[in-house]
């Protein structure tokens, strides 16, 4: 498993947090995703052989948020 921290812009509430976490967790190969609203960080654990970091970024952006 690989662990990455991404900065996600535009999140401001619990709904935002839930939308991002749910979208990322739905991807095959993602073991976990946690958003910290205070720091704007998405911590994601994933199997790089199954899902790429670009696919994870795309899932976040499809929810309407920007990955820095």
N, CA, C and O atoms as a printed pandas DataFrame, in Angstrom:
     atom_number atom_name residue_name chain_id  residue_number  x_coord  y_coord  z_coord
0              1         N          UNK        A               1    0.832   -1.189    0.000
1              2        CA          UNK        A               1    0.000    0.000    0.000
2              3         C          UNK        A               1    0.873    1.248    0.000
3              4         O          UNK        A               1    1.935    1.301    0.621
4              5         N          UNK        A               2    0.393    2.217   -0.702
5              6        CA          UNK        A               2    1.075    3.506   -0.766
6              7         C          UNK        A               2    0.206    4.534   -0.055
7              8         O          UNK        A               2   -1.020    4.422   -0.059
8              9         N          UNK        A               3    0.829    5.525    0.549
9             10        CA          UNK        A               3    0.093    6.584    1.249
10            11         C          UNK        A               3    0.519    7.926    0.673
11            12         O          UNK        A               3    1.711    8.215    0.561
12            13         N          UNK        A               4   -0.463    8.742    0.310
13            14        CA          UNK        A               4   -0.198   10.066   -0.252
14            15         C          UNK        A               4   -1.066   11.090    0.466
15            16         O          UNK        A               4   -2.172   10.782    0.911
16            17         N          UNK        A               5   -0.556   12.300    0.571
17            18        CA          UNK        A               5   -1.333   13.416    1.107
18            19         C          UNK        A               5   -1.491   14.439   -0.011
19            20         O          UNK        A               5   -0.510   14.911   -0.585
20            21         N          UNK        A               6   -2.746   14.773   -0.308
21            22        CA          UNK        A               6   -3.051   15.745   -1.350
22            23         C          UNK        A               6   -3.706   16.960   -0.710
23            24         O          UNK        A               6   -4.444   16.833    0.267
24            25         N          UNK        A               7   -3.434   18.134   -1.263
25            26        CA          UNK        A               7   -4.087   19.363   -0.819
26            27         C          UNK        A               7   -5.299   19.584   -1.722
27            28         O          UNK        A               7   -5.172   19.652   -2.945
28            29         N          UNK        A               8   -6.479   19.695   -1.101
29            30        CA          UNK        A               8   -7.723   19.860   -1.852
30            31         C          UNK        A               8   -8.318   21.229   -1.516
31            32         O          UNK        A               8   -8.629   21.519   -0.361
32            33         N          UNK        A               9   -8.468   22.057   -2.538
33            34        CA          UNK        A               9   -9.002   23.405   -2.369
34            35         C          UNK        A               9  -10.517   23.404   -2.572
35            36         O          UNK        A               9  -11.043   22.651   -3.391
36            37         N          UNK        A              10  -11.208   24.255   -1.816
37            38        CA          UNK        A              10  -12.633   24.451   -2.018
38            39         C          UNK        A              10  -13.521   23.746   -1.011
39            40         O          UNK        A              10  -14.735   23.949   -1.026
40            41         N          UNK        A              11  -12.966   22.935   -0.148
41            42        CA          UNK        A              11  -13.765   22.249    0.866
42            43         C          UNK        A              11  -13.981   23.186    2.052
43            44         O          UNK        A              11  -13.060   23.877    2.484
44            45         N          UNK        A              12  -15.226   23.201    2.579
45            46        CA          UNK        A              12  -15.491   24.102    3.693
46            47         C          UNK        A              12  -16.408   23.517    4.759
47            48         O          UNK        A              12  -16.628   24.153    5.790
48            49         N          UNK        A              13  -16.953   22.309    4.535
49            50        CA          UNK        A              13  -17.934   21.786    5.487
50            51         C          UNK        A              13  -17.914   20.261    5.509
51            52         O          UNK        A              13  -17.178   19.620    4.759
52            53         N          UNK        A              14  -18.729   19.706    6.373
53            54        CA          UNK        A              14  -18.818   18.261    6.498
54            55         C          UNK        A              14  -19.293   17.588    5.223
55            56         O          UNK        A              14  -18.856   16.485    4.896
56            57         N          UNK        A              15  -20.199   18.260    4.497
57            58        CA          UNK        A              15  -20.666   17.700    3.227
58            59         C          UNK        A              15  -19.507   17.582    2.235
59            60         O          UNK        A              15  -19.379   16.574    1.540
60            61         N          UNK        A              16  -18.675   18.605    2.174
61            62        CA          UNK        A              16  -17.509   18.584    1.276
62            63         C          UNK        A              16  -16.590   17.418    1.636
63            64         O          UNK        A              16  -16.151   16.662    0.769
64            65         N          UNK        A              17  -16.314   17.292    2.912
65            66        CA          UNK        A              17  -15.455   16.225    3.422
66            67         C          UNK        A              17  -16.011   14.865    3.022
67            68         O          UNK        A              17  -15.285   14.014    2.507
68            69         N          UNK        A              18  -17.306   14.667    3.265
69            70        CA          UNK        A              18  -17.947   13.397    2.960
70            71         C          UNK        A              18  -17.941   13.102    1.462
71            72         O          UNK        A              18  -17.708   11.964    1.056
72            73         N          UNK        A              19  -18.197   14.117    0.640
73            74        CA          UNK        A              19  -18.227   13.928   -0.817
74            75         C          UNK        A              19  -16.869   13.453   -1.338
75            76         O          UNK        A              19  -16.794   12.533   -2.152
76            77         N          UNK        A              20  -15.809   14.085   -0.864
77            78        CA          UNK        A              20  -14.462   13.718   -1.315
78            79         C          UNK        A              20  -14.091   12.323   -0.824
79            80         O          UNK        A              20  -13.615   11.495   -1.600
80            81         N          UNK        A              21  -14.307   12.063    0.465
81            82        CA          UNK        A              21  -13.959   10.748    1.013
82            83         C          UNK        A              21  -14.732    9.627    0.317
83            84         O          UNK        A              21  -14.156    8.592   -0.018
84            85         N          UNK        A              22  -16.022    9.828    0.102
85            86        CA          UNK        A              22  -16.855    8.809   -0.530
86            87         C          UNK        A              22  -16.413    8.541   -1.964
87            88         O          UNK        A              22  -16.338    7.387   -2.385
88            89         N          UNK        A              23  -16.124    9.593   -2.711
89            90        CA          UNK        A              23  -15.707    9.435   -4.106
90            91         C          UNK        A              23  -14.387    8.677   -4.207
91            92         O          UNK        A              23  -14.227    7.812   -5.069
92            93         N          UNK        A              24  -13.451    9.000   -3.334
93            94        CA          UNK        A              24  -12.134    8.354   -3.381
94            95         C          UNK        A              24  -12.232    6.901   -2.909
95            96         O          UNK        A              24  -11.637    6.010   -3.514
96            97         N          UNK        A              25  -12.975    6.666   -1.839
97            98        CA          UNK        A              25  -13.123    5.306   -1.316
98            99         C          UNK        A              25  -13.820    4.375   -2.303
99           100         O          UNK        A              25  -13.638    3.159   -2.242
100          101         N          UNK        A              26  -14.618    4.937   -3.212
101          102        CA          UNK        A              26  -15.345    4.127   -4.196
102          103         C          UNK        A              26  -14.433    3.550   -5.274
103          104         O          UNK        A              26  -14.820    2.625   -5.988
104          105         N          UNK        A              27  -13.236    4.088   -5.390
105          106        CA          UNK        A              27  -12.298    3.601   -6.406
106          107         C          UNK        A              27  -11.711    2.251   -6.000
107          108         O          UNK        A              27  -11.341    2.044   -4.844
108          109         N          UNK        A              28  -11.631    1.341   -6.963
109          110        CA          UNK        A              28  -10.983    0.055   -6.710
110          111         C          UNK        A              28   -9.520    0.305   -6.365
111          112         O          UNK        A              28   -8.850    1.102   -7.021
112          113         N          UNK        A              29   -9.029   -0.375   -5.338
113          114        CA          UNK        A              29   -7.636   -0.227   -4.944
114          115         C          UNK        A              29   -7.392    0.763   -3.833
115          116         O          UNK        A              29   -6.282    0.844   -3.308
116          117         N          UNK        A              30   -8.428    1.532   -3.458
117          118        CA          UNK        A              30   -8.280    2.495   -2.359
118          119         C          UNK        A              30   -8.675    1.810   -1.056
119          120         O          UNK        A              30   -9.790    1.307   -0.911
120          121         N          UNK        A              31   -7.738    1.800   -0.114
121          122        CA          UNK        A              31   -7.981    1.165    1.182
122          123         C          UNK        A              31   -8.571    2.137    2.187
123          124         O          UNK        A              31   -9.296    1.727    3.094
124          125         N          UNK        A              32   -8.268    3.428    2.036
125          126        CA          UNK        A              32   -8.788    4.416    2.968
126          127         C          UNK        A              32   -8.570    5.827    2.478
127          128         O          UNK        A              32   -7.638    6.111    1.726
128          129         N          UNK        A              33   -9.460    6.717    2.928
129          130        CA          UNK        A              33   -9.344    8.131    2.576
130          131         C          UNK        A              33   -9.871    8.950    3.744
131          132         O          UNK        A              33  -10.945    8.670    4.276
132          133         N          UNK        A              34   -9.106    9.968    4.140
133          134        CA          UNK        A              34   -9.520   10.824    5.249
134          135         C          UNK        A              34   -9.203   12.276    4.912
135          136         O          UNK        A              34   -8.090   12.613    4.509
136          137         N          UNK        A              35  -10.210   13.124    5.087
137          138        CA          UNK        A              35  -10.050   14.560    4.839
138          139         C          UNK        A              35   -9.935   15.291    6.171
139          140         O          UNK        A              35  -10.702   15.035    7.099
140          141         N          UNK        A              36   -8.977   16.197    6.255
141          142        CA          UNK        A              36   -8.845   17.112    7.390
142          143         C          UNK        A              36   -9.195   18.499    6.850
143          144         O          UNK        A              36   -8.406   19.106    6.126
144          145         N          UNK        A              37  -10.383   18.995    7.205
145          146        CA          UNK        A              37  -10.827   20.289    6.681
146          147         C          UNK        A              37   -9.921   21.438    7.092
147          148         O          UNK        A              37   -9.699   22.362    6.310
148          149         N          UNK        A              38   -9.393   21.389    8.313
149          150        CA          UNK        A              38   -8.564   22.484    8.822
150          151         C          UNK        A              38   -7.301   22.682    7.993
151          152         O          UNK        A              38   -6.863   23.812    7.776
152          153         N          UNK        A              39   -6.722   21.586    7.535
153          154        CA          UNK        A              39   -5.476   21.667    6.766
154          155         C          UNK        A              39   -5.692   21.484    5.264
155          156         O          UNK        A              39   -4.752   21.596    4.477
156          157         N          UNK        A              40   -6.944   21.200    4.871
157          158        CA          UNK        A              40   -7.299   20.952    3.468
158          159         C          UNK        A              40   -6.578   19.730    2.899
159          160         O          UNK        A              40   -6.333   19.654    1.695
160          161         N          UNK        A              41   -6.241   18.781    3.762
161          162        CA          UNK        A              41   -5.486   17.608    3.324
162          163         C          UNK        A              41   -6.370   16.378    3.175
163          164         O          UNK        A              41   -7.218   16.084    4.017
164          165         N          UNK        A              42   -6.139   15.676    2.078
165          166        CA          UNK        A              42   -6.732   14.365    1.852
166          167         C          UNK        A              42   -5.610   13.346    1.991
167          168         O          UNK        A              42   -4.653   13.360    1.217
168          169         N          UNK        A              43   -5.726   12.469    2.972
169          170        CA          UNK        A              43   -4.768   11.386    3.134
170          171         C          UNK        A              43   -5.406   10.147    2.553
171          172         O          UNK        A              43   -6.500    9.756    2.959
172          173         N          UNK        A              44   -4.729    9.527    1.603
173          174        CA          UNK        A              44   -5.294    8.369    0.923
174          175         C          UNK        A              44   -4.293    7.219    0.917
175          176         O          UNK        A              44   -3.111    7.408    0.631
176          177         N          UNK        A              45   -4.783    6.029    1.237
177          178        CA          UNK        A              45   -3.982    4.813    1.173
178          179         C          UNK        A              45   -4.521    3.981    0.027
179          180         O          UNK        A              45   -5.722    3.723   -0.052
180          181         N          UNK        A              46   -3.627    3.559   -0.867
181          182        CA          UNK        A              46   -4.085    2.863   -2.061
182          183         C          UNK        A              46   -3.031    1.907   -2.594
183          184         O          UNK        A              46   -1.846    2.005   -2.273
184          185         N          UNK        A              47   -3.502    0.981   -3.416
185          186        CA          UNK        A              47   -2.629    0.021   -4.093
186          187         C          UNK        A              47   -2.303    0.612   -5.455
187          188         O          UNK        A              47   -3.165    0.671   -6.331
188          189         N          UNK        A              48   -1.071    1.046   -5.636
189          190        CA          UNK        A              48   -0.658    1.711   -6.876
190          191         C          UNK        A              48   -0.714    0.781   -8.086
191          192         O          UNK        A              48   -0.690    1.248   -9.224
192          193         N          UNK        A              49   -0.788   -0.515   -7.854
193          194        CA          UNK        A              49   -0.908   -1.460   -8.958
194          195         C          UNK        A              49   -2.337   -1.506   -9.499
195          196         O          UNK        A              49   -2.578   -2.004  -10.599
196          197         N          UNK        A              50   -3.283   -0.981   -8.714
197          198        CA          UNK        A              50   -4.694   -1.034   -9.094
198          199         C          UNK        A              50   -5.228    0.340   -9.506
199          200         O          UNK        A              50   -5.997    0.449  -10.462
200          201         N          UNK        A              51   -4.822    1.379   -8.788
201          202        CA          UNK        A              51   -5.336    2.726   -9.044
202          203         C          UNK        A              51   -4.172    3.718   -9.006
203          204         O          UNK        A              51   -3.262    3.592   -8.187
204          205         N          UNK        A              52   -4.214    4.699   -9.897
205          206        CA          UNK        A              52   -3.132    5.691   -9.950
206          207         C          UNK        A              52   -3.518    6.941   -9.170
207          208         O          UNK        A              52   -4.694    7.185   -8.900
208          209         N          UNK        A              53   -2.523    7.716   -8.820
209          210        CA          UNK        A              53   -2.775    8.979   -8.127
210          211         C          UNK        A              53   -3.568    9.929   -9.019
211          212         O          UNK        A              53   -4.346   10.742   -8.518
212          213         N          UNK        A              54   -3.380    9.834  -10.328
213          214        CA          UNK        A              54   -4.147   10.676  -11.255
214          215         C          UNK        A              54   -5.631   10.307  -11.230
215          216         O          UNK        A              54   -6.488   11.185  -11.329
216          217         N          UNK        A              55   -5.940    9.023  -11.100
217          218        CA          UNK        A              55   -7.341    8.609  -11.010
218          219         C          UNK        A              55   -7.971    9.121   -9.716
219          220         O          UNK        A              55   -9.141    9.502   -9.692
220          221         N          UNK        A              56   -7.186    9.125   -8.650
221          222        CA          UNK        A              56   -7.673    9.644   -7.373
222          223         C          UNK        A              56   -7.939   11.146   -7.497
223          224         O          UNK        A              56   -8.973   11.636   -7.043
224          225         N          UNK        A              57   -7.010   11.867   -8.106
225          226        CA          UNK        A              57   -7.196   13.312   -8.317
226          227         C          UNK        A              57   -8.435   13.578   -9.167
227          228         O          UNK        A              57   -9.201   14.498   -8.884
228          229         N          UNK        A              58   -8.628   12.772  -10.206
229          230        CA          UNK        A              58   -9.803   12.932  -11.076
230          231         C          UNK        A              58  -11.097   12.747  -10.289
231          232         O          UNK        A              58  -12.058   13.487  -10.498
232          233         N          UNK        A              59  -11.130   11.765   -9.385
233          234        CA          UNK        A              59  -12.326   11.510   -8.572
234          235         C          UNK        A              59  -12.642   12.713   -7.697
235          236         O          UNK        A              59  -13.810   13.060   -7.518
236          237         N          UNK        A              60  -11.614   13.351   -7.152
237          238        CA          UNK        A              60  -11.806   14.550   -6.327
238          239         C          UNK        A              60  -12.321   15.697   -7.188
239          240         O          UNK        A              60  -13.261   16.393   -6.806
240          241         N          UNK        A              61  -11.709   15.889   -8.336
241          242        CA          UNK        A              61  -12.089   16.993   -9.215
242          243         C          UNK        A              61  -13.502   16.817   -9.764
243          244         O          UNK        A              61  -14.193   17.807  -10.007
244          245         N          UNK        A              62  -13.946   15.564   -9.965
245          246        CA          UNK        A              62  -15.309   15.310  -10.423
246          247         C          UNK        A              62  -16.342   15.743   -9.383
247          248         O          UNK        A              62  -17.504   15.967   -9.720
248          249         N          UNK        A              63  -15.927   15.861   -8.130
249          250        CA          UNK        A              63  -16.819   16.330   -7.074
250          251         C          UNK        A              63  -16.843   17.853   -7.000
251          252         O          UNK        A              63  -17.601   18.419   -6.212
252          253         N          UNK        A              64  -16.022   18.523   -7.811
253          254        CA          UNK        A              64  -16.024   19.981   -7.875
254          255         C          UNK        A              64  -14.935   20.669   -7.081
255          256         O          UNK        A              64  -15.017   21.871   -6.831
256          257         N          UNK        A              65  -13.921   19.931   -6.684
257          258        CA          UNK        A              65  -12.825   20.497   -5.881
258          259         C          UNK        A              65  -11.534   20.445   -6.671
259          260         O          UNK        A              65  -11.382   19.634   -7.585
260          261         N          UNK        A              66  -10.608   21.311   -6.313
261          262        CA          UNK        A              66   -9.314   21.386   -7.001
262          263         C          UNK        A              66   -8.243   20.727   -6.159
263          264         O          UNK        A              66   -8.162   20.943   -4.949
264          265         N          UNK        A              67   -7.414   19.914   -6.816
265          266        CA          UNK        A              67   -6.273   19.302   -6.155
266          267         C          UNK        A              67   -5.044   20.152   -6.469
267          268         O          UNK        A              67   -4.686   20.332   -7.633
268          269         N          UNK        A              68   -4.406   20.672   -5.425
269          270        CA          UNK        A              68   -3.245   21.555   -5.618
270          271         C          UNK        A              68   -2.012   20.751   -5.983
271          272         O          UNK        A              68   -0.940   21.321   -6.184
